[in-house]
Amino acid sequence: MTKILITFALLKIDRLARRLLHRAAKVVSETVLYALTIYAVGCVIPTPLDRQPAATNYPPSIDVDQTQPPLGPLTRSSSSDMRWVWHVAATDPNVDDTLSAVIMERLGNGSFTFVATVTMTKLPILNPRDPARWSGDTAQAQWCAGRTPGVHYMYAFVSDQMFNDSTEESDGLVDSNHWELTCS
């Protein structure tokens, strides 16, 4: 009788072991099938790549060494026929930006009045690591003619976007510098 019980117990254990092995084999085969399916779908539907961070927009910078007449004090006669252009040079680390520039006079109350537009042209980039270089001129004129004798603060504004109407305001980044034009 003990032999029969032992045999019966072994048969039950054997059936249980076979069922567990059959389930394990099924789980392994299904896992392989799932892995192949995910791999195949991943090849058809690309996973999103890491997005590049947006490039930093740096402001332009007026090149004080290349701007003519030199920035700072400048004396001209109101009565002479002296004509000249305002030449503005600037750099911008963002080589894809388009620069614009204007000349404005700062009035006694701190506001600005439009004087001239500077037509800016991008110069050839000799070294790709260097910032883009721009330069431009106003029309040639007698800038003291019609101005009262005294000091006139003439500002050059350079922006990486167009100026709003005939003002010093721009939606872009702006740099400015000035001449102290003395008309006598």
Buried (B, 14 or more C-beta within 10 A) or exposed (E): EEEEEEEEEEEEEEEEEEEEEEEEEEEEEEEEEEEEEEEEEEEEEEEEEEEEEEEEEBBBBBBEEBBBBEBEEBEBBBEEEEEBBBBBBBBBBBEEBBBBBBBBBBEEEEEBEBBBBBEBEBEEEEEEEEBBBBBBBBEEBBBBBEBEEEEBBBBBBBBBBEBEEEBBEBEBBBBBBBBEBBBE
